[in-house]
Amino acid sequence: MERTLSQYDAVVDECMALFAKKAHDYGTAWRILRVPSLTDQILIKTQRIRTLQEVGESKVGEGIRPELIGIINYAAMALVQMELGVVDAPDIDAARATREVRTRIEQARDLMQRKNHDYGEAWRSMRVSSLVDLILMKLLRIKQIEDNSGSTLASEGIDANFLDILNYAVFAMIQLEEGR
């Protein structure tokens, strides 16, 4: 588990470094986004990864890793929006936004540790393509819950799905780094 935590933290450090730079450049304009808009942003990134995996080339010049970083950061942003609420104009500075996003990623990390204990790090034997498919499935679940005005009868809520998406994207980045 120590190896996993070290790898997880390295991925998070990379994601947070990019988030902090973008927060400096763009401010916190994303605070106006409704959660379904963030869901759609993650969906676009996930579909692009699937296309890259199936076609095998990129005409834009960016590969799978940047899309996974985007998924991680957008999932954390969605969790922030769910807790703090959507605003009409940016209401927090870049430093606070970075802290808020890091807090949500730490929640996902804690969940990962509990699930890894129970599942025995089963994700390590999965393909990156399967992790991407799981992200897509979770997104479709979120969209259905959103379309049902957040109501579920027997399922986890939207926040649990975003936490899983975040973790699956971290796992995919670790798998890519290990050359899988």
C-alpha positions as CSV (number, residue, x, y, z in Angstrom):
1,M,0.0,0.0,0.0
2,E,2.9,2.4,0.6
3,R,3.8,2.1,-3.1
4,T,0.3,3.0,-4.0
5,L,0.1,6.0,-1.7
6,S,3.4,7.3,-3.0
7,Q,2.3,6.9,-6.6
8,Y,-1.1,8.4,-5.8
9,D,0.5,11.4,-4.1
10,A,2.8,12.0,-7.1
11,V,-0.2,12.1,-9.5
12,V,-2.0,14.4,-7.2
13,D,1.0,16.7,-6.9
14,E,1.1,16.9,-10.7
15,C,-2.6,17.7,-10.9
16,M,-2.5,20.3,-8.1
17,A,0.5,22.0,-9.7
18,L,-1.5,22.4,-13.0
19,F,-4.6,23.5,-11.1
20,A,-2.7,26.1,-9.2
21,K,-1.2,27.5,-12.4
22,K,-4.5,27.6,-14.1
23,A,-6.1,29.3,-11.1
24,H,-3.4,31.9,-11.3
25,D,-4.0,32.4,-15.0
26,Y,-7.8,32.2,-15.1
27,G,-8.8,32.9,-11.5
28,T,-11.8,30.9,-10.3
29,A,-14.2,31.5,-13.2
30,W,-15.2,27.8,-12.9
31,R,-17.1,28.6,-9.7
32,I,-20.0,29.7,-12.0
33,L,-20.3,26.2,-13.5
34,R,-23.2,24.1,-12.5
35,V,-22.4,20.5,-11.6
36,P,-24.0,19.1,-14.8
37,S,-21.6,21.4,-16.8
38,L,-18.7,19.8,-15.0
39,T,-20.1,16.4,-15.6
40,D,-20.2,17.2,-19.3
41,Q,-16.6,18.5,-19.3
42,I,-15.5,15.2,-17.8
43,L,-17.6,13.3,-20.3
44,I,-15.9,15.1,-23.2
45,K,-12.4,14.3,-21.8
46,T,-13.4,10.6,-21.2
47,Q,-14.8,10.3,-24.7
48,R,-11.6,11.8,-26.2
49,I,-9.5,9.2,-24.3
50,R,-11.6,6.4,-25.7
51,T,-11.2,7.8,-29.2
52,L,-7.5,8.1,-28.7
53,Q,-7.4,4.5,-27.4
54,E,-9.4,3.2,-30.4
55,V,-7.8,5.4,-33.2
56,G,-4.3,5.4,-31.8
57,E,-3.4,8.9,-32.8
58,S,-4.0,12.5,-31.8
59,K,-4.5,15.3,-34.3
60,V,-4.5,17.9,-31.5
61,G,-1.1,16.8,-30.2
62,E,-2.2,16.0,-26.6
63,G,-2.4,12.5,-25.3
64,I,-4.3,10.6,-22.7
65,R,-2.4,12.0,-19.6
66,P,-3.5,15.6,-19.9
67,E,-7.1,14.4,-20.3
68,L,-6.8,12.3,-17.1
69,I,-5.4,15.3,-15.2
70,G,-8.4,17.3,-16.4
71,I,-10.7,14.5,-15.2
72,I,-9.1,14.5,-11.8
73,N,-9.3,18.3,-11.5
74,Y,-12.8,18.6,-12.9
75,A,-14.1,15.8,-10.6
76,A,-12.6,17.6,-7.6
77,M,-14.1,20.9,-8.8
78,A,-17.5,19.3,-9.1
79,L,-17.2,18.1,-5.5
80,V,-16.4,21.7,-4.4
81,Q,-19.4,23.0,-6.3
82,M,-21.7,20.4,-4.6
83,E,-20.5,21.5,-1.2
84,L,-20.0,25.3,-1.7
85,G,-22.8,25.8,-4.2
86,V,-22.7,27.5,-7.6
87,V,-22.2,31.3,-7.7
88,D,-23.0,34.0,-10.2
89,A,-19.4,35.4,-10.1
90,P,-16.1,34.1,-8.8
91,D,-16.2,34.4,-5.0
92,I,-13.0,32.8,-3.8
93,D,-9.3,33.5,-4.6
94,A,-6.9,31.0,-6.3
95,A,-5.3,30.0,-3.0
96,R,-8.6,29.0,-1.4
97,A,-9.8,27.3,-4.6
98,T,-6.6,25.2,-4.5
99,R,-7.1,24.3,-0.9
100,E,-10.8,23.3,-1.6
101,V,-9.8,21.1,-4.5
102,R,-7.0,19.5,-2.6
103,T,-9.4,18.8,0.3
104,R,-11.7,16.9,-2.2
105,I,-8.8,15.0,-3.6
106,E,-7.8,14.0,0.0
107,Q,-11.3,12.7,0.5
108,A,-10.9,10.6,-2.6
109,R,-7.5,9.3,-1.4
110,D,-9.1,8.3,2.0
111,L,-11.8,6.4,0.1
112,M,-9.2,4.8,-2.1
113,Q,-7.3,3.5,0.9
114,R,-10.5,1.9,2.4
115,K,-11.5,0.3,-0.9
116,N,-8.0,-0.9,-1.6
117,H,-8.0,-2.6,1.8
118,D,-11.3,-4.4,0.9
119,Y,-10.5,-5.1,-2.8
120,G,-6.8,-5.9,-2.5
121,E,-5.7,-3.3,-5.1
122,A,-7.6,-5.1,-7.8
123,W,-7.2,-2.0,-10.0
124,R,-3.6,-3.0,-10.5
125,S,-4.6,-5.9,-12.7
126,M,-7.0,-3.8,-14.8
127,R,-6.3,-2.2,-18.2
128,V,-6.3,1.5,-18.6
129,S,-9.1,1.1,-21.2
130,S,-11.2,-0.6,-18.5
131,L,-10.6,2.2,-16.0
132,V,-11.7,4.7,-18.7
133,D,-14.8,2.6,-19.4
134,L,-15.6,2.7,-15.7
135,I,-15.2,6.4,-15.6
136,L,-17.6,6.7,-18.6
137,M,-20.1,4.4,-16.9
138,K,-20.0,6.5,-13.7
139,L,-20.6,9.6,-15.8
140,L,-23.6,8.1,-17.4
141,R,-24.9,7.2,-13.9
142,I,-24.3,10.8,-12.7
143,K,-26.1,12.2,-15.8
144,Q,-29.1,9.9,-15.0
145,I,-29.1,11.0,-11.4
146,E,-28.9,14.6,-12.5
147,D,-31.8,14.1,-14.9
148,N,-33.7,12.6,-11.9
149,S,-33.1,15.8,-10.0
150,G,-30.7,14.0,-7.7
151,S,-33.1,11.4,-6.6
152,T,-32.0,7.8,-6.2
153,L,-33.8,4.8,-4.8
154,A,-31.0,2.4,-4.1
155,S,-27.8,3.9,-5.5
156,E,-24.9,6.0,-4.3
157,G,-25.2,9.7,-4.8
158,I,-23.5,12.0,-7.3
159,D,-20.6,12.8,-4.9
160,A,-19.7,9.1,-4.5
161,N,-19.5,8.7,-8.2
162,F,-17.2,11.7,-8.6
163,L,-14.9,10.3,-5.9
164,D,-14.7,7.0,-7.8
165,I,-14.1,8.8,-11.1
166,L,-11.3,10.8,-9.5
167,N,-9.7,7.6,-8.1
168,Y,-10.1,5.7,-11.4
169,A,-8.3,8.5,-13.2
170,V,-5.5,8.4,-10.7
171,F,-5.2,4.7,-11.2
172,A,-5.1,5.1,-14.9
173,M,-2.3,7.6,-14.6
174,I,-0.4,5.2,-12.4
175,Q,-0.9,2.4,-14.9
176,L,0.3,4.7,-17.8
177,E,3.4,5.6,-15.8
178,E,4.1,1.9,-15.2
179,G,3.9,1.4,-19.0
180,R,0.7,-0.6,-19.0
